[in-house]
Amino acid sequence: MKIIALLLALVLGLGFSMKQTANDQKEISFQHELNQYKSYPNLLPVVEVVGHKS
């Protein structure tokens, strides 16, 4: 019975660790993407007004 409890605790700990690693990886990826955009001077869209002059 102790071995089963130990294995269950090990599996739960491993699962939590993997979930935390995945969350950390997402956060690092997000920060890396934001850092890449800092090198661009302006990312606002260019708007062209097209119409008849009156």
C-alpha positions in Angstrom: 0.0 0.0 0.0 2.9 2.4 0.7 4.4 1.7 -2.7 1.1 2.6 -4.4 0.9 5.8 -2.5 4.5 6.6 -3.3 4.0 5.9 -7.0 0.8 8.1 -7.0 2.7 10.9 -5.3 5.5 10.6 -7.8 3.2 10.6 -10.8 1.3 13.7 -9.5 4.6 15.5 -8.8 5.9 14.7 -12.2 2.6 15.9 -13.8 2.7 19.2 -11.8 6.3 19.7 -12.8 5.6 19.2 -16.5 2.6 21.5 -16.4 4.7 24.2 -14.7 7.4 23.8 -17.3 4.9 24.2 -20.1 3.6 27.4 -18.5 7.1 28.8 -18.1 7.9 27.9 -21.7 4.8 29.8 -22.9 5.8 32.9 -20.8 9.4 32.8 -22.1 8.1 32.5 -25.7 5.7 35.4 -25.2 8.5 37.6 -23.7 10.8 36.7 -26.6 8.2 37.7 -29.1 7.6 41.1 -27.4 11.4 41.7 -27.3 11.5 41.1 -31.1 8.9 43.8 -31.7 10.8 46.4 -29.7 13.3 46.7 -32.5 10.6 48.0 -34.9 10.1 51.7 -34.8 6.3 51.8 -35.3 3.9 49.0 -35.9 0.8 51.1 -36.4 -1.1 50.4 -39.7 -0.8 52.9 -42.5 -4.1 54.3 -43.6 -4.6 55.8 -47.0 -7.7 58.0 -47.5 -9.1 57.5 -50.9 -12.0 59.6 -52.1 -13.1 62.4 -54.4 -11.9 65.9 -53.7 -14.9 68.4 -53.7 
